[in-house]
Amino acid sequence: MVAIPIAIYALLCLLVAFRGRHTQLGFLGTLIASVFLTPILVFLALVLLSPHPSDVARQ
């Protein structure tokens, strides 16, 4: 019974880490942060702190 929630948590951590692979933390740093904080919190930080695509295109 405990294996399913742990598997879901690990999958969420991996998905968030994949999303953060092009940040300064990289895949491993984002993975570690999502394991210790929570995947949802790290995902929100990635979304809120990442630059807007139109701002990146202008540079």
C-alpha positions in Angstrom: 0.0 0.0 0.0 2.9 2.4 0.7 4.6 1.7 -2.7 2.0 3.5 -4.8 2.3 6.9 -3.1 6.1 6.6 -3.1 6.1 5.8 -6.8 3.8 8.7 -7.5 6.1 11.1 -5.5 9.2 9.8 -7.3 7.5 10.2 -10.6 6.5 13.8 -9.8 10.1 14.5 -8.7 11.4 13.2 -12.0 8.9 15.2 -14.0 9.8 18.4 -12.2 13.5 17.7 -12.5 13.0 17.2 -16.3 11.3 20.5 -16.4 14.2 22.2 -14.6 17.0 20.6 -16.6 17.8 23.9 -18.4 18.0 26.0 -15.3 21.0 26.9 -13.2 20.3 24.0 -10.9 20.1 21.6 -13.7 18.4 18.2 -13.6 20.2 16.8 -10.5 19.8 20.0 -8.5 16.1 20.3 -9.3 15.6 16.6 -8.5 17.3 16.9 -5.1 15.3 20.1 -4.3 12.0 18.4 -5.2 12.8 15.4 -3.1 13.6 17.5 0.0 11.1 20.2 -0.4 8.1 18.9 -2.5 7.7 18.5 -6.2 4.8 21.0 -6.2 6.7 23.7 -4.4 9.8 23.3 -6.7 7.5 23.3 -9.8 5.9 26.6 -8.7 9.3 28.1 -8.1 10.4 27.0 -11.6 7.4 28.5 -13.2 7.5 31.8 -11.2 11.2 32.4 -11.4 11.8 31.4 -15.0 12.1 34.2 -17.6 9.2 34.8 -20.0 10.0 33.4 -23.5 9.6 36.8 -25.2 12.2 38.3 -22.8 14.6 35.5 -23.7 14.0 36.0 -27.4 14.9 39.7 -27.3 18.4 39.0 -25.8 
